[in-house]
Amino acid sequence: MTTYEHEAPLRLLQDNPKLAEALYCGLLGHRLPDYTRVEPGSEAMTRGDDAVIRNCDNIAVYYSQDKAVFALLFEVQRGPDGDKRYSWLDYISSARSRLRCPVALVVITFDRAAAAWADTPIDTGHPGLVLHPLVIGTTEIPVITDATEGRRNVSVALFSLIAHGRSERGPEVMRAYYETIRGFDQTLWSRYAEYALNALQGEQFMSLQEMIMSDTALPNTYRLGLFGEKYREGLAEGKAEGKAEGEAKMLLRILEARGIAIDPASRARILECDSTDQLERWADNALGIERIVDLFD
C-alpha cells in the first residue's frame, strides 16, 4: 500500500529537480557530468514494450544543450521486494536505450532492513555484469539539528526528520526542521509543514502539530490554512443543520487535538453556547492559546 512516507520523497523530487543532484552528489558522493539544464523525465522511459508495465518512481535527466548526458532513476522502498531485483536492471537498460546516455539507479528508504536488502549486489547471471544499487538510507541521511544547515536544503532537512524523527535526537531534528521552515512565506511554509505532518505518525505528528499551534509569532492565517479546512467543513455542516452544537463539538476537538486541558465548567460553557458567531471567535482563539482560560478572552 502506498503511504506518504513513500510519496514525500517523490513529491520533493518532482517539485525540485535539483534535489536529485543534492542526493546523488551530496549524500552519495558521486559526480555528474557537465550539464546545462535538468528536467524531470517520464517514468515511462523505464517501461519496456512488452505486456509487463515497469515504471520507476522518478527520473531526473541532465542535458548539455539538447543532448541527454546523464539520467538518475529513483526508487523509494518501504521494505524488501524480491521483484525489484529483476526489474531494476530493466529500468536502467530501458532508460539508457531511450535516452542514449549513462544511467544510475538510486534507492531511497527510511527502513534499515530495506536499506540492507537494497544494498546487496544483484548478480544478473552474465559474467561481469553485477548491479550495485546506490542506496540512501538512514546511514546516509544526515541528522540535521541546526536550522542553518537545514536552510541550505530544506528537502534534505525533511528527509532527516522522516529518517531520524523517532530516534533519541528526534526532538532536536524536529525543532531544527521547524526553525528551517519558520521564515518561509505562507505558500512555502504550508507546503513543507504539510509534507512533514503527512509523513509523520503518532507522537511525532502530535509534537510537530503542537509546535505549530504554540508558535505565538506565527500568523493565525498560516494555521488556519493548514488545519482550518476540516474545521470549516464542520462549521458549514453545523450551520446547514441550523445548530450551534456542531460548532461547539468541533471547537472541543480542536482544543483536545492541541492538548489543552478542558475543565468541566469550560466544557459546559462551550456546549451551552448557542451563538455561532461566538463559537467562531473562540475557535480562532483556540489556535493560539496555552490555557483554556485564555479561550474566552
Number of C-alpha atoms within 10 A of each C-alpha: 4 7 10 15 22 19 15 20 26 19 13 20 18 18 11 13 19 16 20 24 18 15 19 20 13 14 17 16 9 10 10 13 11 11 15 12 14 18 15 19 18 16 18 17 21 27 20 16 9 7 7 8 10 20 19 22 19 23 30 24 23 26 19 14 10 9 13 17 20 22 27 22 24 23 20 21 20 18 16 15 12 10 8 15 19 13 15 21 17 18 24 21 18 20 28 18 13 10 17 15 16 16 21 18 22 22 19 26 26 23 15 15 14 19 23 14 15 27 17 14 13 16 14 13 8 7 7 8 10 13 17 15 18 19 26 21 24 19 14 15 22 16 21 24 22 16 20 13 15 22 17 11 13 18 22 25 28 27 27 25 30 24 24 23 22 16 12 9 13 20 18 18 27 27 18 23 31 23 17 24 21 19 12 13 10 17 10 13 18 18 13 21 19 14 20 25 16 15 20 20 15 7 11 20 16 16 18 20 18 15 15 21 20 15 15 13 9 15 11 16 12 16 19 15 12 17 17 17 11 12 18 15 13 18 24 14 14 19 15 10 11 11 15 21 21 19 29 27 17 20 24 18 13 17 21 12 13 22 13 15 14 15 10 8 8 15 15 11 12 21 17 12 15 15 14 19 12 14 22 17 13 18 21 17 16 22 24 21 18 17 13 17 12 12 18 14 8
